[in-house]
């Protein structure tokens, strides 16, 4: 950035305004499309659904965290 700042520091205000206008014009907004609603079960018929209780989710998370810390402290 400092390189470009040095390049434009001697420009007068009208030149800076023109440069900024060119830069803004060069950044065209991306045309977006609407995101579909959440996928339906029919969209993924082969996908297994595993639902965990909060306790099971906590146990799985803590198991992963413990494994990470055990590896770090083993080094």
RAZI-V564568 format. One record per residue. N is the residue number from 0. SS is DSSP state (hx for helix, st for strand, lp for the rest). Layout:
# RAZI-V564568
{{N & SS} {N & SS}}
This chain:
# RAZI-V564568
{{0 & lp} {1 & hx} {2 & hx} {3 & hx} {4 & hx} {5 & hx} {6 & hx} {7 & hx} {8 & lp} {9 & lp} {10 & lp} {11 & lp} {12 & hx} {13 & hx} {14 & hx} {15 & hx} {16 & hx} {17 & hx} {18 & hx} {19 & hx} {20 & hx} {21 & hx} {22 & hx} {23 & hx} {24 & hx} {25 & hx} {26 & lp} {27 & lp} {28 & lp} {29 & lp} {30 & lp} {31 & lp} {32 & lp} {33 & lp} {34 & lp} {35 & lp} {36 & lp} {37 & lp} {38 & lp} {39 & lp} {40 & hx} {41 & hx} {42 & hx} {43 & hx} {44 & lp} {45 & lp} {46 & lp} {47 & lp} {48 & lp} {49 & lp} {50 & lp} {51 & lp} {52 & lp} {53 & hx} {54 & hx} {55 & hx} {56 & hx} {57 & hx} {58 & hx} {59 & hx} {60 & hx} {61 & hx} {62 & hx} {63 & hx} {64 & hx} {65 & hx} {66 & hx} {67 & hx} {68 & hx} {69 & hx} {70 & hx} {71 & hx} {72 & hx} {73 & hx} {74 & lp}}
